[in-house]
Amino acid sequence: MIWYPYEQMKTMKQPYKIVDAKGVYLYTEDQKLIDSVSSWWCMIHGYKHPELTEAIKTQADHFSHVMLGGLTHDPVLKLSEKLESFLPGDLDYCFFSDSGSVAVEVALKMALQFNTNRGSNRDTVLALEHAYHGDTFKAMEVGDDEDYHFAFEEKKGVVHIPTEISALEDAFHKYHDKLTCFIVEPLLQGAGGMRMYDISFLQRARELCDQYDVLLIFDEVATGFGRTGYRFVADEVLPDILVLGKALTGGYIGHAVTVANHKVFNGFYSDDDRHALMHGPTFMGNALACAVALKSIELFERDNYMEKIKNIESIMRREMDGFTDPRIKEVRIMGGCVCIEVYDSADIEGFQDFAYRRGVFSRPFLKYMYAMVPYIIQEKELVQILDTMKAWFFN
């Protein structure tokens, strides 16, 4: 029996069974659905993209996987080289893993050991309120969403602050000599409620991290590859460590990467074996994942996805302009994301089935009805999603 995620198995409703998928569409036995959430925000190219499928098939004809312990291979070498040129600044050193949560664990482990290697006893992480960084234990510690992690409430050595510059400055004033790092989902806090904040907060964070010698970590697992309207938020404010996942492979295979700058890498580069990063996921640098990631990045650049995202945001703003309802607290739009937050979660109960009947797959949660669409979506399909969201409030 399958144990499904984020569900009370005793009371959960039967999930929709998918029998095929192509482009932006999911197919059940009786319905054709536009996937409005990109399978948890990763399927930026849609489903069954011929070039991505072919990249996997071609690599599988050679080999699907070999360990990186004592071995290497062309797909991982080429992906590392591509990311070195593709990413901003001196984010040059790629540590691969098999999921976003693990990649966050690696980033936090890097930050802690970076300080240990240089003889520092700093042991505190600064993070945001309403943060979500994954479901593994260290990722849960820096997260701040009790709806996901209420069973694991004890958090030692983590300070959470709101996305307010005054709170940021107060935290650095009070804890700067204890901080190993500051970790954020830049500009868009996904699972915490599609919360959006201004880039000036990150600019000030960069200044304070420089002033007090604290590492800045951007978790762009969800926000990377254009979701915020920026290619990467790291293009605008440069972190010391960048975490990527989800869209890294176009959603075709689970894979992630933690990318460190020269300062962080050099903190481990030593004649002392104890200064090495002792971490090694079995499937890090998986050959199939690296091959499809290379093709995904090629498509992103070749087909001008940033222009596609700009157009998606423009349509969202046009269609949602002036839309309101007494039950709605706020409508938020950023890049390839639109969110309707209601005052009471009961006001969106039943929306998933309502959307299903109208040919849209949606997965609202808590008080949030949202869409984070594949970037290949056409205007008619996007409008259908937005019309479905609005129609709920007239139902």
C-alpha positions in Angstrom: 0.0 0.0 0.0 1.3 3.5 -0.9 1.8 5.9 2.0 0.9 9.2 0.4 2.6 12.6 1.4 1.0 15.2 3.6 -2.2 13.1 4.0 -4.1 11.5 6.9 -4.3 8.1 5.3 -7.5 7.2 7.2 -9.5 10.1 5.9 -7.8 11.0 2.6 -9.9 11.1 -0.6 -8.9 8.8 -3.5 -6.1 10.5 -5.6 -6.6 11.1 -9.3 -5.0 8.3 -11.3 -2.9 9.6 -14.2 -2.6 7.3 -17.2 -0.7 9.7 -19.5 0.7 13.2 -19.7 1.8 15.5 -22.5 2.6 19.2 -22.7 0.7 21.0 -19.9 -1.9 18.2 -19.7 -2.4 15.3 -17.3 -4.8 12.6 -18.4 -7.0 10.4 -16.2 -9.2 7.7 -17.6 -12.1 10.2 -17.9 -10.6 13.7 -17.9 -8.0 16.0 -19.5 -6.4 18.3 -17.0 -4.2 21.4 -17.3 -1.5 21.0 -14.6 -1.6 24.3 -12.9 1.0 23.5 -10.3 3.7 21.9 -12.5 3.9 18.7 -10.3 5.0 20.7 -7.3 6.6 23.4 -9.4 9.2 21.3 -11.3 7.8 20.6 -14.7 8.8 23.8 -16.4 8.9 22.3 -19.9 5.7 20.3 -19.4 5.4 16.5 -19.9 6.8 14.2 -22.6 9.1 16.8 -24.1 10.8 14.9 -26.9 14.2 16.4 -26.4 14.3 15.7 -22.7 13.0 12.2 -23.2 15.7 11.6 -25.8 18.4 12.9 -23.5 17.5 10.3 -21.0 17.2 7.5 -23.5 20.6 8.3 -25.1 22.4 8.3 -21.7 20.6 5.1 -20.7 22.1 3.4 -23.7 25.5 4.0 -22.1 24.8 3.7 -18.4 22.2 5.0 -16.0 24.3 5.5 -12.9 27.7 5.1 -11.4 28.8 6.4 -8.0 30.9 9.5 -7.7 33.1 7.9 -5.1 36.4 7.3 -7.0 34.6 7.6 -10.3 33.3 10.3 -12.6 31.7 10.6 -16.0 31.0 13.1 -18.8 27.4 14.1 -17.9 28.4 15.2 -14.4 31.5 16.9 -15.7 29.6 18.7 -18.4 26.8 19.8 -16.0 29.3 21.2 -13.5 31.0 23.1 -16.2 27.7 24.4 -17.5 26.5 25.5 -14.1 29.8 27.3 -13.5 29.2 29.5 -16.5 25.4 29.6 -16.2 25.3 30.8 -12.5 26.3 34.3 -11.4 29.5 35.4 -9.6 31.9 32.8 -8.2 29.3 30.2 -7.5 31.5 27.5 -9.1 31.7 24.4 -6.9 28.8 21.9 -7.4 27.9 19.3 -4.8 25.2 17.1 -6.2 22.5 15.2 -4.3 19.2 13.5 -5.0 16.6 16.0 -3.6 16.1 19.6 -2.6 15.8 18.7 1.1 19.1 16.8 1.0 20.7 19.7 -0.9 19.6 22.1 1.9 21.1 19.7 4.5 24.3 19.8 2.6 24.3 23.7 2.5 23.7 23.9 6.2 26.4 21.2 6.9 28.8 23.2 4.7 28.1 26.4 6.6 28.6 24.7 10.0 31.7 22.9 9.0 33.1 26.0 7.3 33.1 27.7 10.6 34.4 24.6 12.5 37.3 24.2 10.0 38.5 27.7 10.8 38.3 27.2 14.5 35.0 29.1 15.1 32.4 27.9 17.6 29.4 29.6 15.9 26.4 27.3 16.0 23.3 29.4 15.2 21.3 29.6 12.0 19.2 32.7 11.1 16.1 31.9 9.0 12.8 33.4 8.1 9.4 33.0 9.7 7.1 30.8 7.6 10.1 29.3 6.0 10.0 25.9 4.3 13.3 24.2 3.3 12.3 20.5 3.1 11.3 17.7 5.4 14.6 16.2 6.5 15.6 17.0 10.0 18.0 19.9 9.7 15.8 21.3 6.9 12.9 21.2 9.3 14.9 22.9 12.0 15.4 26.0 9.8 11.9 25.8 8.6 9.1 27.6 10.4 5.8 26.1 9.4 4.0 24.1 12.1 1.5 22.8 9.6 4.3 20.6 8.1 6.5 20.0 11.1 4.3 20.3 14.3 5.5 16.9 15.5 9.1 18.0 15.7 8.9 21.4 17.4 12.1 21.5 19.4 14.6 23.7 17.5 18.0 24.5 19.0 20.3 27.1 17.5 17.8 28.5 15.0 16.5 32.1 15.1 13.5 33.0 12.9 12.7 36.5 11.8 10.0 38.2 9.7 10.9 39.7 6.3 11.4 43.2 7.8 14.7 45.0 7.6 14.4 46.2 11.2 14.0 42.6 12.4 17.0 41.6 10.2 19.2 44.3 11.7 18.2 43.5 15.2 19.0 39.8 14.7 22.4 40.6 13.4 23.1 43.0 16.2 22.1 40.4 18.8 23.4 37.2 17.3 26.1 38.1 14.8 28.9 36.4 16.8 26.9 33.2 16.9 25.6 33.0 13.4 27.0 30.4 10.9 24.6 31.4 8.2 21.4 33.1 7.1 19.2 30.9 4.9 16.2 32.2 2.9 13.9 31.3 0.1 14.6 34.5 -1.8 11.6 36.7 -2.6 9.0 33.9 -2.7 8.3 31.6 0.2 6.5 28.7 -1.4 5.1 26.1 1.0 4.8 28.8 3.7 2.0 30.4 1.7 3.4 31.9 -1.5 4.5 34.9 0.6 6.3 37.5 -1.3 8.7 40.2 -0.1 10.9 43.0 -1.5 14.5 42.5 -2.8 15.7 45.3 -0.6 15.5 42.9 2.3 18.0 40.6 0.6 20.3 43.4 -0.4 20.5 44.5 3.3 21.0 40.9 4.3 24.0 40.6 1.9 25.5 43.8 3.5 25.1 42.4 7.0 26.5 39.0 6.1 29.5 40.7 4.7 29.9 43.0 7.7 29.7 40.2 10.3 31.3 37.3 8.2 28.1 35.2 8.0 27.4 33.0 5.1 24.3 33.8 3.0 22.4 30.8 1.6 19.7 31.0 -1.0 17.3 28.1 -1.3 16.2 28.5 -4.9 14.8 24.9 -5.2 11.4 26.5 -5.9 12.4 30.0 -7.0 15.2 29.2 -9.4 14.9 29.0 -13.2 12.6 32.1 -13.5 9.8 31.4 -11.1 10.1 34.8 -9.4 10.5 36.7 -12.7 14.3 36.7 -12.2 16.3 34.0 -13.8 17.7 33.4 -10.3 17.3 35.8 -7.5 21.1 35.1 -7.1 21.6 37.1 -10.2 20.4 40.2 -8.3 21.9 39.5 -4.9 24.8 37.0 -4.8 24.7 34.4 -2.0 27.7 32.3 -0.8 25.8 29.1 -1.3 23.0 28.4 -3.8 20.6 25.4 -3.6 18.8 24.3 -6.8 16.5 21.4 -7.4 13.0 20.8 -8.9 13.4 22.5 -12.3 17.1 21.7 -12.5 16.2 18.5 -14.5 13.0 20.0 -15.9 11.2 17.8 -13.4 12.1 14.6 -15.2 14.2 13.0 -12.5 14.8 13.9 -8.9 18.2 15.7 -8.6 19.6 18.8 -6.8 22.8 20.7 -6.4 24.4 22.8 -3.7 26.7 25.3 -5.3 29.4 27.0 -3.2 31.5 30.1 -3.9 35.3 30.1 -3.7 35.3 31.3 -0.1 33.3 28.3 1.1 35.1 25.8 -1.0 38.5 27.1 0.1 37.4 26.6 3.7 37.4 22.8 3.1 40.5 22.7 0.8 43.2 21.5 3.1 46.0 18.9 3.8 43.9 18.0 6.9 41.5 15.1 6.0 39.2 16.2 8.8 38.5 19.4 6.9 36.9 17.4 4.0 33.1 17.5 3.6 32.1 14.0 4.6 28.9 13.6 2.7 28.0 11.5 -0.3 24.4 10.6 -1.4 24.4 7.4 -3.4 22.7 9.0 -6.4 24.6 12.3 -6.5 25.6 13.2 -10.0 23.3 10.5 -11.4 24.1 10.2 -15.1 20.5 10.3 -16.3 19.7 13.3 -14.2 22.8 15.2 -15.3 22.1 14.4 -19.0 18.5 15.7 -18.8 19.5 18.7 -16.7 21.9 19.7 -19.4 19.2 19.5 -22.0 16.7 21.3 -19.7 19.1 24.3 -19.3 19.7 24.3 -23.1 15.9 24.6 -23.7 15.6 27.3 -21.1 18.3 29.4 -22.8 17.5 28.5 -26.4 13.8 29.1 -26.3 14.0 32.3 -24.3 12.1 31.1 -21.2 12.5 34.4 -19.4 10.3 36.1 -22.1 7.8 33.3 -21.6 7.7 34.0 -17.9 7.3 37.7 -18.5 4.3 37.0 -20.7 2.8 34.6 -18.1 3.1 37.3 -15.4 1.5 39.9 -17.7 -1.5 37.6 -18.5 -1.9 36.8 -14.8 -1.9 40.5 -13.8 -4.3 41.4 -16.6 -6.8 38.6 -15.8 -6.7 39.1 -12.0 -6.8 42.9 -12.1 -9.5 44.2 -9.9 -10.7 40.7 -8.9 -11.8 40.5 -5.3 -14.3 38.9 -3.0 -15.1 39.4 0.7 -13.6 36.0 1.5 -10.3 36.9 -0.2 -7.5 38.4 1.9 -5.1 39.1 -0.9 -4.2 38.2 -4.5 -0.4 38.0 -5.0 1.5 37.7 -8.3 5.2 37.3 -8.9 6.8 35.9 -12.1 5.3 32.5 -12.8 3.2 32.4 -9.6 -0.3 33.6 -8.7 -1.8 33.1 -5.2 -5.2 33.8 -3.8 -5.1 33.8 0.0 -8.5 33.6 1.8 -9.3 34.4 5.4 -10.7 31.0 6.2 -9.4 27.7 4.8 -13.0 26.4 4.8 -13.6 28.9 1.9 -11.5 26.8 -0.5 -12.6 23.3 0.6 -13.8 21.4 -2.4 -11.9 23.6 -4.9 -9.7 20.7 -6.2 -12.8 18.7 -7.3 -14.4 21.9 -8.7 -11.3 22.5 -10.8 -11.1 18.9 -11.9 -14.6 19.1 -13.3 -13.4 22.2 -15.3 -10.3 20.5 -16.7 -7.7 21.9 -14.3 -5.6 20.1 -11.8 -5.0 22.2 -8.7 -3.8 21.5 -5.2 -4.7 24.3 -2.8 -3.4 24.0 0.7 -4.4 25.7 4.0 -5.7 29.2 3.0 -3.9 29.3 -0.4 -5.3 28.7 -3.9 -2.4 29.1 -6.3 -1.0 28.4 -9.7 2.7 27.8 -10.7 2.3 26.8 -14.3 4.7 25.1 -16.8 6.4 27.8 -18.8 5.3 26.3 -22.1 1.6 27.1 -21.3 -0.4 28.9 -23.9 -2.5 32.0 -23.2 -5.8 30.1 -23.6 -4.8 27.4 -21.1 -3.5 29.9 -18.6 -6.7 31.9 -18.8 -8.7 28.7 -18.3 -6.8 28.2 -15.0 -7.4 31.8 -13.8 -11.0 31.7 -14.8 -11.5 28.5 -12.8 -9.9 30.1 -9.8 -12.2 33.1 -10.1 -15.3 31.1 -10.8 -15.0 29.3 -7.5 -16.0 32.5 -5.7 -19.2 32.7 -7.8 -20.0 29.1 -7.3 
